[in-house]
Amino acid sequence: MVEKSDLKRLNQYTENIKWLLENTENLRQKLPDRYVAVCEAGKRVLDAPSLDELLGKVQMSGGDPEACAIDFISREVYSLVV
């Protein structure tokens, strides 16, 4: 059985991932080579040079690290070849 709180967190995470994917190029220009957390569907975007520092910022701002989309925004564009 899925708890309502887990479902809410999953929906928030999905919205944050969607926003992150739609805005990656913009973030690459503004925040190259930084870790980024997208919370509240892009209403709150936090960045830091390290993952530990970013997680601290998310927690200090009252955000839920499990609901925020977190990624490293590289200045280089990479392609995964399988």
C-alpha positions in Angstrom: 0.0 0.0 0.0 1.4 3.4 -1.0 1.1 6.1 1.7 -0.4 9.4 0.7 2.8 11.2 1.8 4.9 9.0 -0.4 2.7 9.6 -3.4 2.7 13.3 -2.8 6.6 13.3 -2.6 6.7 11.2 -5.8 4.4 13.7 -7.7 6.6 16.6 -6.5 9.7 14.8 -7.6 8.2 14.1 -11.1 7.2 17.8 -11.5 10.8 18.8 -10.5 12.4 16.4 -12.9 10.2 17.6 -15.7 11.1 21.3 -15.0 14.8 20.3 -14.8 14.7 18.5 -18.1 12.9 21.4 -19.8 15.4 24.0 -18.4 18.7 22.1 -18.5 20.2 24.3 -21.3 19.2 27.5 -19.5 20.8 26.1 -16.3 23.9 25.1 -18.2 24.4 28.7 -19.3 23.7 30.2 -15.8 25.2 27.5 -13.5 27.9 25.5 -15.4 29.6 22.8 -13.4 27.4 23.1 -10.4 25.1 20.8 -8.5 21.5 22.0 -8.8 18.4 21.2 -6.8 15.0 22.0 -8.3 12.2 22.2 -5.8 8.6 23.3 -6.1 8.5 22.8 -9.9 11.3 25.3 -10.5 10.0 28.0 -8.1 13.1 27.3 -6.0 16.4 26.4 -7.6 19.4 26.0 -5.4 23.0 25.5 -6.5 26.4 24.7 -4.9 29.9 23.5 -6.0 29.5 20.2 -4.1 26.7 17.7 -3.5 27.1 17.8 0.3 26.8 21.6 0.3 23.8 21.5 -1.9 22.0 19.0 0.3 22.7 21.2 3.3 21.2 24.2 1.5 18.1 22.2 0.6 17.7 21.1 4.2 18.3 24.6 5.6 15.7 26.1 3.2 13.1 23.6 4.6 13.0 21.6 1.3 12.7 17.9 1.1 15.8 16.4 -0.6 13.8 13.4 -1.7 11.2 15.5 -3.5 13.7 17.9 -5.2 15.3 17.0 -8.5 19.1 17.0 -8.0 21.6 16.9 -10.8 25.1 18.0 -11.7 24.9 20.6 -14.6 28.0 20.1 -16.7 29.2 22.9 -19.0 29.9 20.1 -21.6 27.0 18.3 -23.3 27.5 14.5 -23.1 25.7 11.7 -25.0 25.4 8.2 -23.7 26.1 5.7 -26.4 24.9 2.2 -25.6 
